[in-house]
């Protein structure tokens, strides 16, 4: 039973020290795959979030207009 609980007890300690998170964008840039630039990743994430938000609103508007 102690073996099952030990990861559950250790995980909050690791997260509280910041070992599983990035403090700055420079920390994340050091670990990017394929040699990508952090600014490029951030730009495409914002484009994706904007496009998905627009699609979400569009679906709701079309649904509202079809119902009315």
Phi and psi restraints in degrees (range 20) as a CNS / XPLOR table:
assign (resid 1 and name C) (resid 2 and name N)
       (resid 2 and name CA) (resid 2 and name C) 1.0 -65.3 20.0 2
assign (resid 2 and name N) (resid 2 and name CA)
       (resid 2 and name C) (resid 3 and name N) 1.0 -32.3 20.0 2
assign (resid 2 and name C) (resid 3 and name N)
       (resid 3 and name CA) (resid 3 and name C) 1.0 -67.1 20.0 2
assign (resid 3 and name N) (resid 3 and name CA)
       (resid 3 and name C) (resid 4 and name N) 1.0 -32.1 20.0 2
assign (resid 3 and name C) (resid 4 and name N)
       (resid 4 and name CA) (resid 4 and name C) 1.0 -72.6 20.0 2
assign (resid 4 and name N) (resid 4 and name CA)
       (resid 4 and name C) (resid 5 and name N) 1.0 -36.0 20.0 2
assign (resid 4 and name C) (resid 5 and name N)
       (resid 5 and name CA) (resid 5 and name C) 1.0 -82.4 20.0 2
assign (resid 5 and name N) (resid 5 and name CA)
       (resid 5 and name C) (resid 6 and name N) 1.0 -23.7 20.0 2
assign (resid 5 and name C) (resid 6 and name N)
       (resid 6 and name CA) (resid 6 and name C) 1.0 -61.7 20.0 2
assign (resid 6 and name N) (resid 6 and name CA)
       (resid 6 and name C) (resid 7 and name N) 1.0 -41.2 20.0 2
assign (resid 6 and name C) (resid 7 and name N)
       (resid 7 and name CA) (resid 7 and name C) 1.0 -64.6 20.0 2
assign (resid 7 and name N) (resid 7 and name CA)
       (resid 7 and name C) (resid 8 and name N) 1.0 -33.5 20.0 2
assign (resid 7 and name C) (resid 8 and name N)
       (resid 8 and name CA) (resid 8 and name C) 1.0 -69.0 20.0 2
assign (resid 8 and name N) (resid 8 and name CA)
       (resid 8 and name C) (resid 9 and name N) 1.0 -30.4 20.0 2
assign (resid 8 and name C) (resid 9 and name N)
       (resid 9 and name CA) (resid 9 and name C) 1.0 -82.5 20.0 2
assign (resid 9 and name N) (resid 9 and name CA)
       (resid 9 and name C) (resid 10 and name N) 1.0 -28.9 20.0 2
assign (resid 9 and name C) (resid 10 and name N)
       (resid 10 and name CA) (resid 10 and name C) 1.0 -82.3 20.0 2
assign (resid 10 and name N) (resid 10 and name CA)
       (resid 10 and name C) (resid 11 and name N) 1.0 -34.2 20.0 2
assign (resid 10 and name C) (resid 11 and name N)
       (resid 11 and name CA) (resid 11 and name C) 1.0 -56.0 20.0 2
assign (resid 11 and name N) (resid 11 and name CA)
       (resid 11 and name C) (resid 12 and name N) 1.0 -47.7 20.0 2
assign (resid 11 and name C) (resid 12 and name N)
       (resid 12 and name CA) (resid 12 and name C) 1.0 -62.6 20.0 2
assign (resid 12 and name N) (resid 12 and name CA)
       (resid 12 and name C) (resid 13 and name N) 1.0 -32.1 20.0 2
assign (resid 12 and name C) (resid 13 and name N)
       (resid 13 and name CA) (resid 13 and name C) 1.0 -67.6 20.0 2
assign (resid 13 and name N) (resid 13 and name CA)
       (resid 13 and name C) (resid 14 and name N) 1.0 -40.3 20.0 2
assign (resid 13 and name C) (resid 14 and name N)
       (resid 14 and name CA) (resid 14 and name C) 1.0 -65.4 20.0 2
assign (resid 14 and name N) (resid 14 and name CA)
       (resid 14 and name C) (resid 15 and name N) 1.0 -42.7 20.0 2
assign (resid 14 and name C) (resid 15 and name N)
       (resid 15 and name CA) (resid 15 and name C) 1.0 -69.4 20.0 2
assign (resid 15 and name N) (resid 15 and name CA)
       (resid 15 and name C) (resid 16 and name N) 1.0 -33.0 20.0 2
assign (resid 15 and name C) (resid 16 and name N)
       (resid 16 and name CA) (resid 16 and name C) 1.0 -69.4 20.0 2
assign (resid 16 and name N) (resid 16 and name CA)
       (resid 16 and name C) (resid 17 and name N) 1.0 -25.1 20.0 2
assign (resid 16 and name C) (resid 17 and name N)
       (resid 17 and name CA) (resid 17 and name C) 1.0 -86.2 20.0 2
assign (resid 17 and name N) (resid 17 and name CA)
       (resid 17 and name C) (resid 18 and name N) 1.0 -6.8 20.0 2
assign (resid 17 and name C) (resid 18 and name N)
       (resid 18 and name CA) (resid 18 and name C) 1.0 82.8 20.0 2
assign (resid 18 and name N) (resid 18 and name CA)
       (resid 18 and name C) (resid 19 and name N) 1.0 17.0 20.0 2
assign (resid 18 and name C) (resid 19 and name N)
       (resid 19 and name CA) (resid 19 and name C) 1.0 -73.7 20.0 2
assign (resid 19 and name N) (resid 19 and name CA)
       (resid 19 and name C) (resid 20 and name N) 1.0 -22.5 20.0 2
assign (resid 19 and name C) (resid 20 and name N)
       (resid 20 and name CA) (resid 20 and name C) 1.0 -105.0 20.0 2
assign (resid 20 and name N) (resid 20 and name CA)
       (resid 20 and name C) (resid 21 and name N) 1.0 13.4 20.0 2
assign (resid 20 and name C) (resid 21 and name N)
       (resid 21 and name CA) (resid 21 and name C) 1.0 -138.3 20.0 2
assign (resid 21 and name N) (resid 21 and name CA)
       (resid 21 and name C) (resid 22 and name N) 1.0 159.3 20.0 2
assign (resid 21 and name C) (resid 22 and name N)
       (resid 22 and name CA) (resid 22 and name C) 1.0 -95.6 20.0 2
assign (resid 22 and name N) (resid 22 and name CA)
       (resid 22 and name C) (resid 23 and name N) 1.0 138.6 20.0 2
assign (resid 22 and name C) (resid 23 and name N)
       (resid 23 and name CA) (resid 23 and name C) 1.0 -86.4 20.0 2
assign (resid 23 and name N) (resid 23 and name CA)
       (resid 23 and name C) (resid 24 and name N) 1.0 -36.4 20.0 2
assign (resid 23 and name C) (resid 24 and name N)
       (resid 24 and name CA) (resid 24 and name C) 1.0 -137.7 20.0 2
assign (resid 24 and name N) (resid 24 and name CA)
       (resid 24 and name C) (resid 25 and name N) 1.0 169.2 20.0 2
assign (resid 24 and name C) (resid 25 and name N)
       (resid 25 and name CA) (resid 25 and name C) 1.0 -65.8 20.0 2
assign (resid 25 and name N) (resid 25 and name CA)
       (resid 25 and name C) (resid 26 and name N) 1.0 -27.0 20.0 2
assign (resid 25 and name C) (resid 26 and name N)
       (resid 26 and name CA) (resid 26 and name C) 1.0 -66.3 20.0 2
assign (resid 26 and name N) (resid 26 and name CA)
       (resid 26 and name C) (resid 27 and name N) 1.0 -34.2 20.0 2
assign (resid 26 and name C) (resid 27 and name N)
       (resid 27 and name CA) (resid 27 and name C) 1.0 -64.4 20.0 2
assign (resid 27 and name N) (resid 27 and name CA)
       (resid 27 and name C) (resid 28 and name N) 1.0 -41.0 20.0 2
assign (resid 27 and name C) (resid 28 and name N)
       (resid 28 and name CA) (resid 28 and name C) 1.0 -70.9 20.0 2
assign (resid 28 and name N) (resid 28 and name CA)
       (resid 28 and name C) (resid 29 and name N) 1.0 -33.7 20.0 2
assign (resid 28 and name C) (resid 29 and name N)
       (resid 29 and name CA) (resid 29 and name C) 1.0 -64.0 20.0 2
assign (resid 29 and name N) (resid 29 and name CA)
       (resid 29 and name C) (resid 30 and name N) 1.0 -29.4 20.0 2
assign (resid 29 and name C) (resid 30 and name N)
       (resid 30 and name CA) (resid 30 and name C) 1.0 -71.5 20.0 2
assign (resid 30 and name N) (resid 30 and name CA)
       (resid 30 and name C) (resid 31 and name N) 1.0 -20.4 20.0 2
assign (resid 30 and name C) (resid 31 and name N)
       (resid 31 and name CA) (resid 31 and name C) 1.0 -112.0 20.0 2
assign (resid 31 and name N) (resid 31 and name CA)
       (resid 31 and name C) (resid 32 and name N) 1.0 18.0 20.0 2
assign (resid 31 and name C) (resid 32 and name N)
       (resid 32 and name CA) (resid 32 and name C) 1.0 -74.9 20.0 2
assign (resid 32 and name N) (resid 32 and name CA)
       (resid 32 and name C) (resid 33 and name N) 1.0 144.8 20.0 2
assign (resid 32 and name C) (resid 33 and name N)
       (resid 33 and name CA) (resid 33 and name C) 1.0 -78.7 20.0 2
assign (resid 33 and name N) (resid 33 and name CA)
       (resid 33 and name C) (resid 34 and name N) 1.0 155.1 20.0 2
assign (resid 33 and name C) (resid 34 and name N)
       (resid 34 and name CA) (resid 34 and name C) 1.0 60.7 20.0 2
assign (resid 34 and name N) (resid 34 and name CA)
       (resid 34 and name C) (resid 35 and name N) 1.0 15.9 20.0 2
assign (resid 34 and name C) (resid 35 and name N)
       (resid 35 and name CA) (resid 35 and name C) 1.0 69.5 20.0 2
assign (resid 35 and name N) (resid 35 and name CA)
       (resid 35 and name C) (resid 36 and name N) 1.0 25.3 20.0 2
assign (resid 35 and name C) (resid 36 and name N)
       (resid 36 and name CA) (resid 36 and name C) 1.0 -67.5 20.0 2
assign (resid 36 and name N) (resid 36 and name CA)
       (resid 36 and name C) (resid 37 and name N) 1.0 155.3 20.0 2
assign (resid 36 and name C) (resid 37 and name N)
       (resid 37 and name CA) (resid 37 and name C) 1.0 -92.5 20.0 2
assign (resid 37 and name N) (resid 37 and name CA)
       (resid 37 and name C) (resid 38 and name N) 1.0 139.5 20.0 2
assign (resid 37 and name C) (resid 38 and name N)
       (resid 38 and name CA) (resid 38 and name C) 1.0 -62.3 20.0 2
assign (resid 38 and name N) (resid 38 and name CA)
       (resid 38 and name C) (resid 39 and name N) 1.0 -35.0 20.0 2
assign (resid 38 and name C) (resid 39 and name N)
       (resid 39 and name CA) (resid 39 and name C) 1.0 -65.5 20.0 2
assign (resid 39 and name N) (resid 39 and name CA)
       (resid 39 and name C) (resid 40 and name N) 1.0 -37.3 20.0 2
assign (resid 39 and name C) (resid 40 and name N)
       (resid 40 and name CA) (resid 40 and name C) 1.0 -67.1 20.0 2
assign (resid 40 and name N) (resid 40 and name CA)
       (resid 40 and name C) (resid 41 and name N) 1.0 -42.3 20.0 2
assign (resid 40 and name C) (resid 41 and name N)
       (resid 41 and name CA) (resid 41 and name C) 1.0 -62.7 20.0 2
assign (resid 41 and name N) (resid 41 and name CA)
       (resid 41 and name C) (resid 42 and name N) 1.0 -44.8 20.0 2
assign (resid 41 and name C) (resid 42 and name N)
       (resid 42 and name CA) (resid 42 and name C) 1.0 -62.9 20.0 2
assign (resid 42 and name N) (resid 42 and name CA)
       (resid 42 and name C) (resid 43 and name N) 1.0 -40.7 20.0 2
assign (resid 42 and name C) (resid 43 and name N)
       (resid 43 and name CA) (resid 43 and name C) 1.0 -62.2 20.0 2
assign (resid 43 and name N) (resid 43 and name CA)
       (resid 43 and name C) (resid 44 and name N) 1.0 -47.3 20.0 2
assign (resid 43 and name C) (resid 44 and name N)
       (resid 44 and name CA) (resid 44 and name C) 1.0 -70.6 20.0 2
assign (resid 44 and name N) (resid 44 and name CA)
       (resid 44 and name C) (resid 45 and name N) 1.0 -29.7 20.0 2
assign (resid 44 and name C) (resid 45 and name N)
       (resid 45 and name CA) (resid 45 and name C) 1.0 -66.3 20.0 2
assign (resid 45 and name N) (resid 45 and name CA)
       (resid 45 and name C) (resid 46 and name N) 1.0 -42.5 20.0 2
assign (resid 45 and name C) (resid 46 and name N)
       (resid 46 and name CA) (resid 46 and name C) 1.0 -65.3 20.0 2
assign (resid 46 and name N) (resid 46 and name CA)
       (resid 46 and name C) (resid 47 and name N) 1.0 -38.5 20.0 2
assign (resid 46 and name C) (resid 47 and name N)
       (resid 47 and name CA) (resid 47 and name C) 1.0 -64.1 20.0 2
assign (resid 47 and name N) (resid 47 and name CA)
       (resid 47 and name C) (resid 48 and name N) 1.0 -43.7 20.0 2
assign (resid 47 and name C) (resid 48 and name N)
       (resid 48 and name CA) (resid 48 and name C) 1.0 -62.4 20.0 2
assign (resid 48 and name N) (resid 48 and name CA)
       (resid 48 and name C) (resid 49 and name N) 1.0 -45.8 20.0 2
assign (resid 48 and name C) (resid 49 and name N)
       (resid 49 and name CA) (resid 49 and name C) 1.0 -64.0 20.0 2
assign (resid 49 and name N) (resid 49 and name CA)
       (resid 49 and name C) (resid 50 and name N) 1.0 -39.3 20.0 2
assign (resid 49 and name C) (resid 50 and name N)
       (resid 50 and name CA) (resid 50 and name C) 1.0 -65.3 20.0 2
assign (resid 50 and name N) (resid 50 and name CA)
       (resid 50 and name C) (resid 51 and name N) 1.0 -44.1 20.0 2
assign (resid 50 and name C) (resid 51 and name N)
       (resid 51 and name CA) (resid 51 and name C) 1.0 -66.7 20.0 2
assign (resid 51 and name N) (resid 51 and name CA)
       (resid 51 and name C) (resid 52 and name N) 1.0 -40.5 20.0 2
assign (resid 51 and name C) (resid 52 and name N)
       (resid 52 and name CA) (resid 52 and name C) 1.0 -69.7 20.0 2
assign (resid 52 and name N) (resid 52 and name CA)
       (resid 52 and name C) (resid 53 and name N) 1.0 -34.8 20.0 2
assign (resid 52 and name C) (resid 53 and name N)
       (resid 53 and name CA) (resid 53 and name C) 1.0 -66.4 20.0 2
assign (resid 53 and name N) (resid 53 and name CA)
       (resid 53 and name C) (resid 54 and name N) 1.0 -41.4 20.0 2
assign (resid 53 and name C) (resid 54 and name N)
       (resid 54 and name CA) (resid 54 and name C) 1.0 -62.9 20.0 2
assign (resid 54 and name N) (resid 54 and name CA)
       (resid 54 and name C) (resid 55 and name N) 1.0 -42.6 20.0 2
assign (resid 54 and name C) (resid 55 and name N)
       (resid 55 and name CA) (resid 55 and name C) 1.0 -63.4 20.0 2
assign (resid 55 and name N) (resid 55 and name CA)
       (resid 55 and name C) (resid 56 and name N) 1.0 -39.9 20.0 2
assign (resid 55 and name C) (resid 56 and name N)
       (resid 56 and name CA) (resid 56 and name C) 1.0 -61.3 20.0 2
assign (resid 56 and name N) (resid 56 and name CA)
       (resid 56 and name C) (resid 57 and name N) 1.0 -47.7 20.0 2
assign (resid 56 and name C) (resid 57 and name N)
       (resid 57 and name CA) (resid 57 and name C) 1.0 -65.1 20.0 2
assign (resid 57 and name N) (resid 57 and name CA)
       (resid 57 and name C) (resid 58 and name N) 1.0 -39.9 20.0 2
assign (resid 57 and name C) (resid 58 and name N)
       (resid 58 and name CA) (resid 58 and name C) 1.0 -61.8 20.0 2
assign (resid 58 and name N) (resid 58 and name CA)
       (resid 58 and name C) (resid 59 and name N) 1.0 -42.1 20.0 2
assign (resid 58 and name C) (resid 59 and name N)
       (resid 59 and name CA) (resid 59 and name C) 1.0 -62.1 20.0 2
assign (resid 59 and name N) (resid 59 and name CA)
       (resid 59 and name C) (resid 60 and name N) 1.0 -42.9 20.0 2
assign (resid 59 and name C) (resid 60 and name N)
       (resid 60 and name CA) (resid 60 and name C) 1.0 -66.7 20.0 2
assign (resid 60 and name N) (resid 60 and name CA)
       (resid 60 and name C) (resid 61 and name N) 1.0 -40.2 20.0 2
assign (resid 60 and name C) (resid 61 and name N)
       (resid 61 and name CA) (resid 61 and name C) 1.0 -65.9 20.0 2
assign (resid 61 and name N) (resid 61 and name CA)
       (resid 61 and name C) (resid 62 and name N) 1.0 -44.8 20.0 2
assign (resid 61 and name C) (resid 62 and name N)
       (resid 62 and name CA) (resid 62 and name C) 1.0 -62.7 20.0 2
assign (resid 62 and name N) (resid 62 and name CA)
       (resid 62 and name C) (resid 63 and name N) 1.0 -42.0 20.0 2
assign (resid 62 and name C) (resid 63 and name N)
       (resid 63 and name CA) (resid 63 and name C) 1.0 -61.8 20.0 2
assign (resid 63 and name N) (resid 63 and name CA)
       (resid 63 and name C) (resid 64 and name N) 1.0 -41.0 20.0 2
assign (resid 63 and name C) (resid 64 and name N)
       (resid 64 and name CA) (resid 64 and name C) 1.0 -65.8 20.0 2
assign (resid 64 and name N) (resid 64 and name CA)
       (resid 64 and name C) (resid 65 and name N) 1.0 -42.8 20.0 2
assign (resid 64 and name C) (resid 65 and name N)
       (resid 65 and name CA) (resid 65 and name C) 1.0 -68.0 20.0 2
assign (resid 65 and name N) (resid 65 and name CA)
       (resid 65 and name C) (resid 66 and name N) 1.0 -35.2 20.0 2
assign (resid 65 and name C) (resid 66 and name N)
       (resid 66 and name CA) (resid 66 and name C) 1.0 -70.6 20.0 2
assign (resid 66 and name N) (resid 66 and name CA)
       (resid 66 and name C) (resid 67 and name N) 1.0 -30.3 20.0 2
assign (resid 66 and name C) (resid 67 and name N)
       (resid 67 and name CA) (resid 67 and name C) 1.0 -77.1 20.0 2
assign (resid 67 and name N) (resid 67 and name CA)
       (resid 67 and name C) (resid 68 and name N) 1.0 -32.1 20.0 2
